[in-house]
Amino acid sequence: MHIVIVSRIFAPEASAATPILTSIALSFQRAGHRVTVLTARLPAGTADIDLPGVTIKRARVLRDRQGYVRGYLQYLSFDLPLALRMLARRRADVYFVEPPPTTGAVVRVITWFLRRPYFYRAADIWSDAAQMATGSRIVIGLLRSVERFALRGSRIAFATSDGVADRMRELGVQSPTIVTGWGVDTTTFHFTPRRVQKDRPYLIYAGTHSEWHGAGIFIDAFASISKDHPDARLIFVGNGSERGALMARVESFGLTTVEFKDAVVGSELAPLLAGATASLASLKPGQGYDYAFTTKAFPSLAVGCPVVFSGVGPTRGFIDAARNDHAIGEAVPYDVDAVAKALDRALRYPVDDKDRRVTSDWTAQHYSVESIAQTILHMVTSTATTPDDSDT
């Protein structure tokens, strides 16, 4: 078959979706299918990737100040030309689409004209996340309608967690849904012996820092323990709507041991995680997003770096259950004092390489992105040719 993957972000651009989309593309290709990716032109100065047997078609797109395709205008700059791009090409047998919901809505409309099925990867519920960025009922209501429209038309929706699948049902989406879970690219993220200066340990927050993450709690906690750990550093890698506020928070404390780095590709992030004493992740409670899983944990655990998680949601249960047998870190409430104590423990009692290797091997065995891609490959190829009149 000819498979078209539609996503505003694709390798080598850094994002949570990049590893799984790359693995999906390669899985289809290795199974003998023809694969085309419709995506956005890379930021200036970024070298493109060569995936053998995968055709990548890029188009101009509007990016924000941080060079990211994020925001309503940015999404529309990808979605509106997408309709023409899909119509101008010979129709494929199957379309596989990545959020945002506006992209899914365009794909639903165009595939209806083309009389072809599409499959939607529901990484999370965007209309829930949007409630933390805007208080406009009109905007939220419109996005909710668009998201329902995108999800309901899919032959199968691949949800990343039980929480996302349950939330879909609450929103009235009855499309067949398969929970795939999250995974990590273990070819990029794997154990390597640490090459960290023991007299300059660091904690790392790697990934998006937006309103619902509440990453500012780590700055508050780090400030309270900085006198006891004068050589320790706190490093933020990535981007997000809260970056300016986080930098202002650091300045208000007068901290000189907190650094901010731009997002990097996986091959550059892996050694940063491997050298860290611990990585950090959070999900702020009461934001209407308590069911979400914080995926920052997986790349860290894949290299053997323990995670300090603060907040609510399934990530907390995951860490609490796994830490009985593995040195994967700890989960604490969203409370400055609790987080400060956890950071202090991480710095005082670092995990050695022996335990890091065990954690890395366990993560690779149970949470490899390749196994998720194989699940999606099987379900798409087994159902793509099945007649479905639900969207007529």
N, C-alpha and C positions, 0 to 999 in steps of 0.2 A: 504494500500500500504506500501511498504518498501521505506523509504526516506533516502538517504545518503547525509549528509551535509559535504562539503569539505572546510576546512579552515585551514590555517597555525596557526591561533590563535583562541583559544576558551576559554570559562570560565574554571578556574577563572582568567586567565591571563588578565591583564588590557589592554584594547584597545577600540577605538571608536566603533568597530564592536561587541564587546563581548555582550553587552546587547541585541542587536537585534537578534544576532544568537542564544543566549540562549532562548529568547522568541519564536523564530521561532521553535526551536527544541521542546520546551514544548507545543506549540500550535498544532503541528502535533501529538505529543504523546497523548495529551488530546482528540484529535479528533479520536483516535483509530488507528492511523498509527504506524508502527514500525520505529523507528528512530535510525540511526547509524551516528556517527560523526567521520570522518577521520581527525585527526589533529596532532599537534606536541607534543612531550614530553615536559612537563613543565620544567622551569628552576629549577636547584637544590635547594632544600629546600622549594619548593612551594607545599603546600598540594592540592591534587586533589579535584574535586567537585563531588558530587553525585547527578545526576539528575534522579529522579525516572522514569523508563521506557525508558531512553535514554542510548544507548550503546556508550561509548566514546573509540575510538581506537587511541592510541598515538604511534608515531614513533620518533626515534632520528632525530634531526635536528641541523644544524649549526647555532649558534647565534653570534651576534656581541659582542663587548666588554661590552656593556650595558645590555647584556642578551636578546636582542630583535631579532626576526627573520626579519631582514631588510637588504637589499642589494642583489645584483645579486647572489652571491655564496650562501647566506642563502636561497634565494628563490629556487634555483636549488636543494639544499640539501633536500628540502621538495617535490619539483615537480617531480624529476626523480624517487624516490622510490614510489611516489604516483601512477604512472602508474601501477607498479607491484601490489601495494596494491589493486587497483581497480579490476585488472584482477584476482587476487588470490581469491577474495571473490565472493560469489554467487551474480549475478547481481541484482541490486535493480530495482524498478519500476521508480524511479525519482532520479535525482541528483541535488543538489542545491550548487552552488559554489560561494565563496567569492574571490575577488581579492587577489594577483596581477594577471595581465593578463596571466602570464606564467602558473599559476595554471589553469586558465580558458581554456587555449589552450590545456593543457594535458587532462582536463576533456572532451573537445570537441572531441579529437581524440579517447579516450578510449570509450566514450559513442557511438561514431559512430560504433565501433566494436561491442559493446554490444547491439546496436539498441535500445537505451533508450534515452529519452529526458533529457536535463539539463536546469536549470534556473540560470541566472547570476545576482548577485546583484552589480550593478554599483554604488559604493559609490562615485566615482569621475573618472576623466580621468587620468590614470597614466602616459600616454605618455606626457601629458601637464605638469604634475608635474615634470617629469624627466628633462624637459628643464631647470629647475632651479638648477639641481644638476650636469648637464653635458652639455658641448657645442658641443659634438660630434654628427654630423648629422647622422653618421652611427648607433650609439646607439639609438638615438631618432627614426630614421626611422625603425629600427628593432623592437623596442618596440611598435611603432605605428602599424606596421603590425600584430604583435602578439595580440595586444589589439583588433584590428578589427576582427581578426580571432576568438577570444574568444567570442566577443559580437555577431557576425553575426550568430553563430551556436546555440545560446540560443533560446529555445522555447519562453521565455519571458525574457526581461531584466528589472530588477527593478531599476529604477534610483532614486536617493535620492533627486533630485531637478529638476526643469524645466531647469535650466542652464546646468546640466549634460545631460539631454535628448536632448536639442537643440544642444549641442556640439557633441553628438553621431551622430546626423543627418548630421552635418557639415563634419564629418569624413566618411560619406558614410555608416553608419550602419542603416539598415532599419528593423531590428528585431522588433517585437512588443514590445513596451516599456510602462511601467506603472510607473508613478511618485508616490512614496510612501511617500516622505518627510522623515524627521528625527524625532526621538522620544527619550524618556528617560525612563529608568526603574524606575517607580514611587514607586515601592516597596522598592527600595534602596534609591532613592533620593526624599525626601519629607520634609516638614517643621518640624523643631523642634526649640523650643525657643533657642536663642543664648546664649552660655555660654562663651562669649569672654571677656577678660579683657579690659575694656574701656580705660585704660591708655596705652594699647599696641595694637592698631588696626593694622590690616594687610590687604594687597591686595594680591590676589592669582591668578597666571597664572597656570592653571591646564590642562595638556595635552601635545601633541607633539609640540616641537618648532623647526621647520625646516626653510629652506631658505625662502619659500614663505609666512611664517607667519610673519616674520619681528618683532619678539618679542623684539628685542633690543631696540625698540622705548620706551618701558615701563621703561627700565633701565635709558635711557637718561632723560625721563620725571621725573622719581622718583628722580633722582639725583638733578634736578632743584628745587624740592619742599621739599627735605629732611630737610633743615634748618627750614622751617616753620612747619614741622611735625617730630620732632626729635625722637619721640617714635613709629612712624609708621614703619611697616616692609613690605617688598615685598618678596613673597615666590613663587618660581617656583617648580611645582610638575610634574614630567614626564620625558621624554627624547626626544632626537632628534638630528639631525646633527649639530645644531647650539649651542648645550649646551656648548662646549668648548669656543666658541667665546663669548657667553653671560657671562660666568664666568670671562673671560679676561676683558670684558667691565666693569664688576663690580669692578674688581681690579684696573682698570685704574682710576676710579672715587674715589677710596678709601672708598667705601661704606661698612659699617659693619652691615647694617640692611637688607641685601638681603640674602636670604637663597635658597639653591637648595636641593630638596628632590627627591628621586627616585619615579618612578611610583608606585601607590598603587591601590589596588582593590577598587571597588565602595563603599563597606561598610566602608572603611577607608577614602576615599575621601569625602564622604558626610558630615561628621562632620567638616572637614577642610573648605569646602565651606560654611557650615552653620554658622561658626564662623567668616567668613571674612566680612570686611566692603563692599568689592566689588570684583568681579572676573574680569579678563582681557582676552581679545581675540583680535586677529588682523589678517588682511590679507593684505600683502604688495601689493600695486598697481604696474601694469606694469610687472608682472611676467608671463603673459599668463594664469592666473588662476583666473581672476577677477569674473568669474561666480560661484565660489565655495561658499558654505555656511559653516560658521565656527561653527561647532557643539558643541564646548566647551560651548556655551551659554546655552544649554538645561539642563545639570545637575545642573548648577548654579541656573537657574531660578526655577527648580523643588524644590530646598530647600528654595527658596525665596530670594536668594542672587542676588542683581542687577549686571549687566554686563556693563563694560566700553569697548566698541568696537572701534578699530581704523582701518581704511582702507576702502576697497571697497567691492563690491559684495552684494548679497541679504541679508546678515546679517544686513547690515546697514539699508536697507529698512524695514526689519522685526522689528528692535528695534524702529525705528522712528515711525512706525505705531502703535505699541503696547504701547509705553510709554505714549500716550495720555490718556490711561485709567488705566495703571498699572505702578507701580514704578519699572520698570525692568532695569533701568540704562540709558545710553545714548550712541550714536554713534557719533564719531568725525572723521575728516579727518586724514590721515596718516601724521601727523605733530607734532613735539615734543612739540611745544608751546600749541597746541590744546589739546594734550593728558595730558600735565602737568596741565592745567586748569581743565580738567575733573577729574583727580586724586585728585586734591585739593578740588574740590566740593564734591567728594565722601567721603573724610575724614572729611570735615567740617560739612556736612549735611547727616549723615548716615540714612539709611532707618530703621524705627522702625519695631518691630515684627508684628504689626497689618498689615502693608502693605506687609511685607514679606509673611505672611500667604496667603493673597489675591493673590499675584503673584504665589505662590506655587500651590494653588488650580486651578488657571487659566491654568497653564502649564500642570498640570495633566489632566485637562479636554480636552485640545486640542492637546497635544503632547505626549501622552502615547505610549511607544514602543509596548504595547500589541495590540493596534489598528492596527499598521503597520503589525505586525505578522499575525493578522487575515486576513488582505487584501491579504498578500502573500499566506497564507494557502488556501484561497478561490480560488485564481487564479491558483495556482499550481494544486490543486485537480480537478478543473473544466476543465483544458486544458491538463493535463498530458496524458490522454488516447486518445486525439484527434489526428488522423493521421496527420503527417507532413513530406512531402517529400522534403522540402527545403534543407535539409542537405545531401541528397543522391547524 
